[in-house]
Amino acid sequence: MRERFVYFMHKGERIVGTLHIPDRMPAPAVIFCHGFDGNRIGDHRFWVYLGRELCKRGFIVLRFDFRGCGESDGSSESVTISGEMSDLKAAISWLQDKVEILEDRIGVVGHSLGGVVAILTAAEDERIKAVCTISSPSSTKIHENAVKNILKVNIEEFMEKGYLDLPSGGRVWRNFMVDALKHDILGSVAKISPRPILIVHGTEDEIVPVSHAEELFDRAGEPKEKLLVQGANHSFNQWDKYWLVVDHVARWLEENLR
């Protein structure tokens, strides 16, 4: 197995990633989509460990930073769901062009907002053959609700100001909110079938309530599977719960892409 730094250009900006390469090629491929204000490493190295485990099991894995995030070009002001969908499609095209993958076996795993991007993109792009969401919302209205109920900011004030500083040190911009409200996640998840979907969520998710996972599962077509991890929070930062997710996701991908 090998890991190497990679990058590709999209809309005049450099997208940076890490490619995990198994010993046997060509191989099925999995692409990771990180969450809002995140990167390809993830909280407590979420994506690193999952990428290495999948690579051990024979998958090519690409984890990359969306434009405006991590090491990729672009500013946080330009980050939108539509832009990240475009980045994901560009990542698939780059893999197909540059790496020995089995083109009919491409899966996407997305955490939080990355899960939204995975669902919306899969509804449009048949190249994605399997989708796994982790801690993902069923409606982009959750972002508007977070501004009002969690950050305690009047939505009209936020839209007039044009941005909002987050406790993490990041910043969410008006462009993101305007674009987010255009997307129908539940309508899109229903379009993925007959391709398989796995929906993973922690029962104690403090950011996206577990009810969102139930809504996604109810609207998804077959084949579908749901994993609710008892006591787990949004980022699965308890070691045993995280590795439960890693093992389950890896086995599900083996069943559906191998």
C-alpha positions as CSV (number, residue, x, y, z in Angstrom):
1,M,0.0,0.0,0.0
2,R,1.1,3.5,-0.7
3,E,-0.1,7.1,0.0
4,R,0.8,10.0,-2.1
5,F,0.0,13.7,-2.3
6,V,-2.0,14.6,-5.4
7,Y,-3.6,17.7,-6.9
8,F,-5.7,18.6,-9.9
9,M,-7.1,21.8,-11.3
10,H,-10.7,22.8,-11.4
11,K,-12.1,26.1,-12.6
12,G,-8.6,27.6,-12.5
13,E,-7.9,26.6,-8.9
14,R,-5.9,23.7,-7.4
15,I,-7.6,21.0,-5.4
16,V,-5.3,19.1,-3.1
17,G,-5.7,15.6,-2.0
18,T,-4.2,12.4,-0.7
19,L,-4.5,9.1,-2.6
20,H,-4.4,5.7,-1.0
21,I,-3.2,3.1,-3.4
22,P,-3.7,-0.7,-2.6
23,D,-1.2,-3.4,-3.7
24,R,-3.5,-4.8,-6.3
25,M,-4.7,-2.7,-9.3
26,P,-7.0,-1.8,-10.9
27,A,-9.4,-1.5,-7.9
28,P,-12.7,-0.1,-6.8
29,A,-12.5,3.5,-5.7
30,V,-14.0,5.5,-2.8
31,I,-14.0,9.3,-2.6
32,F,-14.4,11.1,0.8
33,C,-16.3,14.3,1.2
34,H,-15.5,16.2,4.4
35,G,-17.9,18.5,6.3
36,F,-18.4,22.2,6.5
37,D,-15.2,24.1,7.5
38,G,-13.4,20.7,7.5
39,N,-10.6,19.1,5.6
40,R,-9.3,15.8,4.3
41,I,-7.8,14.8,7.6
42,G,-10.9,15.3,9.7
43,D,-11.5,15.6,13.4
44,H,-9.3,13.1,15.3
45,R,-7.9,12.0,11.9
46,F,-11.3,10.6,10.9
47,W,-10.6,10.4,7.2
48,V,-7.0,9.2,7.6
49,Y,-7.9,6.1,9.6
50,L,-10.9,5.2,7.4
51,G,-8.8,5.7,4.2
52,R,-6.1,3.4,5.4
53,E,-8.5,0.7,6.5
54,L,-10.3,0.8,3.1
55,C,-6.9,0.7,1.3
56,K,-6.0,-2.4,3.4
57,R,-9.2,-4.0,2.0
58,G,-8.2,-3.3,-1.6
59,F,-9.8,0.1,-2.3
60,I,-8.3,3.1,-4.0
61,V,-9.2,6.0,-1.7
62,L,-9.1,9.7,-2.6
63,R,-9.6,12.2,0.3
64,F,-9.4,15.8,-0.8
65,D,-10.0,19.3,0.4
66,F,-12.9,21.2,-1.3
67,R,-11.9,24.5,-2.8
68,G,-11.8,27.1,0.0
69,C,-10.9,24.4,2.6
70,G,-7.8,22.8,3.9
71,E,-4.8,23.2,1.5
72,S,-6.9,23.7,-1.7
73,D,-7.1,27.0,-3.5
74,G,-10.0,29.3,-3.0
75,S,-11.5,31.4,-0.2
76,S,-14.1,30.5,2.4
77,E,-16.3,33.2,0.9
78,S,-16.6,31.1,-2.3
79,V,-17.7,27.9,-0.5
80,T,-21.2,26.7,-1.5
81,I,-22.9,23.3,-1.8
82,S,-23.1,23.7,-5.6
83,G,-19.4,24.5,-5.7
84,E,-18.6,21.4,-3.7
85,M,-20.8,19.2,-6.0
86,S,-18.8,20.5,-8.9
87,D,-15.5,19.7,-7.0
88,L,-16.7,16.1,-6.4
89,K,-17.6,15.6,-10.1
90,A,-14.1,16.9,-11.0
91,A,-12.5,14.5,-8.5
92,I,-14.4,11.6,-10.2
93,S,-13.2,12.7,-13.6
94,W,-9.6,13.1,-12.4
95,L,-9.6,9.5,-10.9
96,Q,-11.1,8.1,-14.1
97,D,-8.4,9.8,-16.2
98,K,-5.3,9.4,-14.0
99,V,-5.7,6.3,-11.9
100,E,-6.4,2.6,-12.7
101,I,-9.8,2.3,-11.1
102,L,-12.7,0.0,-11.9
103,E,-14.9,2.7,-13.3
104,D,-18.2,0.9,-12.6
105,R,-17.3,0.7,-8.9
106,I,-17.0,4.2,-7.5
107,G,-18.4,5.0,-4.1
108,V,-18.6,8.2,-2.1
109,V,-18.6,8.6,1.7
110,G,-19.6,12.0,3.1
111,H,-19.7,13.3,6.6
112,S,-22.2,16.0,7.6
113,L,-22.3,18.6,4.8
114,G,-20.2,16.2,2.8
115,G,-23.0,13.7,3.0
116,V,-25.3,16.3,1.6
117,V,-22.9,16.8,-1.3
118,A,-22.7,13.1,-1.9
119,I,-26.4,12.7,-2.0
120,L,-27.0,15.7,-4.3
121,T,-24.2,14.7,-6.6
122,A,-25.2,11.0,-6.8
123,A,-28.7,12.1,-7.8
124,E,-27.2,13.8,-10.9
125,D,-24.1,11.6,-11.6
126,E,-24.6,7.9,-12.4
127,R,-20.8,7.4,-12.1
128,I,-21.4,7.1,-8.4
129,K,-22.4,3.5,-7.7
130,A,-22.7,3.6,-3.9
131,V,-23.3,6.3,-1.3
132,C,-22.6,6.4,2.5
133,T,-23.6,9.4,4.6
134,I,-22.4,10.0,8.1
135,S,-24.1,12.5,10.4
136,S,-25.8,14.2,7.5
137,P,-28.8,16.5,7.5
138,S,-31.9,15.8,5.5
139,S,-32.7,19.4,4.9
140,T,-30.5,22.5,4.3
141,K,-33.0,24.4,6.5
142,I,-30.8,23.1,9.3
143,H,-28.2,25.8,8.5
144,E,-30.8,28.5,8.8
145,N,-32.0,27.0,12.1
146,A,-28.5,26.8,13.4
147,V,-28.0,30.6,12.8
148,K,-31.2,31.4,14.7
149,N,-31.2,28.8,17.5
150,I,-27.6,27.8,18.2
151,L,-25.6,31.0,17.2
152,K,-28.5,33.2,18.4
153,V,-28.2,35.6,15.4
154,N,-31.2,37.0,13.6
155,I,-31.2,35.6,10.0
156,E,-32.0,39.0,8.5
157,E,-29.1,40.6,10.3
158,F,-26.8,37.8,9.1
159,M,-27.9,38.2,5.5
160,E,-27.5,42.0,5.6
161,K,-24.0,41.7,7.1
162,G,-23.0,39.1,4.6
163,Y,-21.1,36.7,6.9
164,L,-21.1,35.2,10.4
165,D,-18.1,34.2,12.5
166,L,-18.3,30.7,13.9
167,P,-17.0,29.5,17.3
168,S,-14.5,27.3,15.5
169,G,-12.8,30.4,14.0
170,G,-14.3,29.8,10.6
171,R,-16.8,32.0,8.8
172,V,-20.0,31.2,7.0
173,W,-20.9,33.6,4.2
174,R,-24.3,34.7,2.8
175,N,-23.4,33.1,-0.5
176,F,-23.4,29.7,1.2
177,M,-26.8,30.2,2.8
178,V,-28.5,31.5,-0.4
179,D,-27.2,28.5,-2.4
180,A,-28.0,25.9,0.4
181,L,-31.7,26.8,0.4
182,K,-31.9,25.9,-3.3
183,H,-31.2,22.2,-2.7
184,D,-33.7,19.4,-2.0
185,I,-31.9,16.7,-0.1
186,L,-34.9,14.4,0.4
187,G,-35.9,14.7,-3.2
188,S,-32.4,13.8,-4.3
189,V,-31.9,10.8,-1.9
190,A,-35.0,9.2,-3.5
191,K,-33.3,9.3,-6.9
192,I,-30.2,7.3,-5.9
193,S,-32.0,3.9,-6.1
194,P,-31.3,1.2,-7.4
195,R,-27.8,2.2,-6.3
196,P,-27.2,1.3,-2.6
197,I,-27.1,3.8,0.2
198,L,-25.9,3.4,3.8
199,I,-27.0,6.1,6.4
200,V,-24.9,6.3,9.6
201,H,-25.8,8.5,12.5
202,G,-25.1,8.9,16.2
203,T,-28.1,8.9,18.5
204,E,-26.5,11.7,20.5
205,D,-25.6,14.0,17.6
206,E,-25.6,17.5,19.0
207,I,-25.5,19.3,15.7
208,V,-27.7,17.2,13.3
209,P,-30.4,15.4,15.3
210,V,-30.8,11.7,14.6
211,S,-34.3,12.4,13.2
212,H,-32.5,13.6,10.0
213,A,-31.2,10.1,9.5
214,E,-34.6,8.6,9.9
215,E,-36.0,11.0,7.3
216,L,-33.2,10.2,4.8
217,F,-33.8,6.5,5.3
218,D,-37.6,6.8,4.9
219,R,-37.2,8.6,1.5
220,A,-34.4,6.5,0.1
221,G,-35.2,3.7,-2.2
222,E,-33.9,0.1,-2.0
223,P,-31.3,-1.2,-1.4
224,K,-30.7,0.9,1.7
225,E,-29.2,0.3,5.2
226,K,-29.1,2.3,8.4
227,L,-26.7,2.2,11.2
228,L,-27.6,4.2,14.4
229,V,-24.7,4.2,16.8
230,Q,-26.0,4.5,20.4
231,G,-24.4,7.3,22.4
232,A,-22.3,8.6,19.5
233,N,-22.0,12.4,18.8
234,H,-21.7,14.2,15.5
235,S,-18.0,13.5,14.9
236,F,-17.8,10.0,16.6
237,N,-14.9,11.1,18.8
238,Q,-15.2,8.1,21.1
239,W,-12.6,5.5,20.0
240,D,-14.9,2.4,20.2
241,K,-17.8,4.1,18.4
242,Y,-15.6,5.5,15.7
243,W,-14.0,2.1,14.9
244,L,-17.5,0.5,14.9
245,V,-18.4,2.9,12.1
246,V,-15.1,2.3,10.3
247,D,-15.6,-1.5,10.3
248,H,-19.3,-1.3,9.3
249,V,-18.7,1.2,6.5
250,A,-15.7,-0.9,5.2
251,R,-17.7,-4.1,5.2
252,W,-20.7,-2.4,3.5
253,L,-18.4,-1.1,0.8
254,E,-16.9,-4.5,0.3
255,E,-20.3,-6.0,-0.2
256,N,-21.5,-3.3,-2.6
257,L,-18.4,-2.4,-4.6
258,R,-16.3,-5.5,-4.6
